[in-house]
Amino acid sequence: MLEEAHYYFHKAADVLDLPDRIREILLTPLRVVKVNLVFDDDAGQLQHYQGFRVQHNKMRGPMKGGLRFHPTMDEDHATALASLMTWKTAVVDVPFGGAKGGINCDPAKMSARELNVVTRKFVELTKDIIGPTTDIPAPDVNTDARVMGWIMDEYSKYAGFSPGVVTGKPLHLFGSEGRDEATGRGVMVVLGEALKERGKSWQGIRVAVQGFGNVGANAARLIAEQGAKIVAVADHMGGVSNDDGFDIKALNDWVQEHRTVKGFSGGDPFNGPDVITWDVDVLIPAALEDAINEDNVNEVKADIIVEGANAPTTPAAHEALVKRGVFIVPDILANAGGVTVSYFEWVQNMQQFSWQKERVDQELTDTMRKAYKAVSAVAEEFSIDMRTAAFVLAIRRVGKAAKARVYTDEEIRL
């Protein structure tokens, strides 16, 4: 994944004609931390995991990024995702840098107590490098508001009351209204801008969604509310389709009870991976990385792809899609609604003042629309695709901040 993240960076850097030494500076993480997590499980057996936190860049503000609890989590993974956070926060122009991290554990095989213990140990060992003005973690794969609450509590033992140390917290622990649905809402907003740019309305638009967790489920609900039809959804267990469009509330209720879309009576079953090649206008990959790849890219039928997940399209697949004229709203723009409302939550925590949901939603909508238009303008300026344009915009913003803060007056095209 690190190689893929660097591929897109270098493609944008080529557009800007950046010297190699500037590329190296912008790509190299500020700090990489690896911690050893050892504890007794519920059976009294010694367990051992590794935790990671990669802090990529702080030129535009405190570093920001999720914590992922997954067996495949490692340093390279964290480094790639941290760099993407640097570019993502720059694209939506919120005053953060990029970070990412996590633990190589499997929460599905752990009790709540075990998960609590390993989370608190991670905070204990990283407390000196995180904080409200330094590095602010957030939920990611297999972490949620509950875990963020534990982090806030553990960090506050050392630093005093510090709700701003993490975002994505429960509302009763100073989280923000609208945070749960923020990424999905951002996906809906940028899709609306893409349709508008093409002279299309929501009516009659057919959408397929891969992944029906927080992002996919909220995006599906909000898109359906605009008048589009969600005709196919899939997760790791299977898929269901309905040509007339799903009753999203009923589907969500099913998923809440059964933890999968599989078996939902309001649709016809199909093999989950086939959702990528569904005959629709819009495809929203909202699961894990590399969902669209060399093996299935030639079967993709959607005209528009909005990337709800991080890095769901491999570079080779991206190039093939762009060559065919498929319009891609890239991850560092499309799924930036989460970090945008995380910023709003952080602002509220720092001010100790809460916003109403209506304000959060409107501020998010305004921010995402502004970001989409900025990326679109860069795409037009250089006659490049939206992904490359998003990286160009981000590199410009980070580069200008870095140059103003620490570098010389050497002329660099930004």
Buried (B, 14 or more C-beta within 10 A) or exposed (E): BBEBBBBBBBBBBEBBEBEEEBBEBBBEBBBBBBBEBEEEBEEEEEBEBBBBBBBBBBBBBBBBBBBBBBBEBBBBBBBBBBBBBBBBBBBBBBBBBBBBBBBBBEBEEBEEEBBBBBBBBBBBBBBEBBBBEBBBBBBBBBBBBBBBBBBBBBBBEEEEEBBBBBBBBBEEBBBBBBBBBBBBBBBBBBBBBBBEEEEBEBEEBBBBBBBBBBBBBBBBBBBBEBEBBBBBBBBBEBBBBBEEBBBBEEBBEBBEEEEBBBEBEBBEEBEBBBBBBBEBBBBBBBBBBBBBBEEBBEEBEBBBBBBBBBBBBBBBBBBBBBEEEBBBBBBBBBBBBBBBBBBBBBBBBEEEEBBEEEEBBEBBBEBBBEBBEBBBEBBEEBEBBBBBBBBBBBBBBBBBBBBEEEEEEEEBEB
